[in-house]
Amino acid sequence: MKIERIGDARYELGESPVWDHDGGVLYFVDAEACAVLCYDPGSG
C-alpha cells in the first residue's frame, strides 16, 4: 500500500474516506467543520 498526500488543503478533522468507483472521486468528512467534502483526482 502506498499512502500519499492529496492537495495542500488543511482540515480540522478529516475522516471516513469513501472511494466512489463509478464517479472516480473520494468523499470524506471534516467532522469539526461539519462538512462533507469531495476530492476529484482528475481535476485536483
C-alpha positions as CSV (number, residue, x, y, z in Angstrom):
1,M,0.0,0.0,0.0
2,K,1.3,3.4,-0.9
3,I,0.0,6.4,1.1
4,E,0.4,9.9,-0.4
5,R,-0.9,13.3,0.4
6,I,-3.6,14.8,-1.9
7,G,-3.5,18.5,-2.3
8,D,-2.4,21.2,0.1
9,A,-5.7,21.8,1.9
10,R,-5.8,21.5,5.7
11,Y,-8.8,20.1,7.6
12,E,-9.7,20.2,11.3
13,L,-10.6,16.5,11.5
14,G,-10.7,14.8,8.1
15,E,-12.1,11.2,8.4
16,S,-14.3,8.5,7.0
17,P,-12.9,8.4,3.4
18,V,-15.1,6.5,0.8
19,W,-14.0,6.0,-2.7
20,D,-16.7,6.3,-5.3
21,H,-15.5,3.9,-8.0
22,D,-18.2,4.9,-10.6
23,G,-17.6,8.6,-10.1
24,G,-13.8,8.3,-9.6
25,V,-13.9,10.6,-6.6
26,L,-13.1,10.4,-2.9
27,Y,-15.7,11.6,-0.4
28,F,-14.8,12.3,3.2
29,V,-15.9,14.4,6.1
30,D,-14.4,17.2,8.2
31,A,-16.1,16.4,11.5
32,E,-15.1,19.7,13.2
33,A,-16.3,21.9,10.3
34,C,-19.5,19.8,9.8
35,A,-18.6,19.4,6.1
36,V,-18.8,16.6,3.6
37,L,-16.0,17.0,1.0
38,C,-15.2,15.5,-2.3
39,Y,-11.8,15.1,-4.0
40,D,-11.5,14.6,-7.7
41,P,-8.0,13.3,-8.6
42,G,-8.6,14.2,-12.2
43,S,-9.0,17.9,-11.6
44,G,-7.3,18.1,-8.2
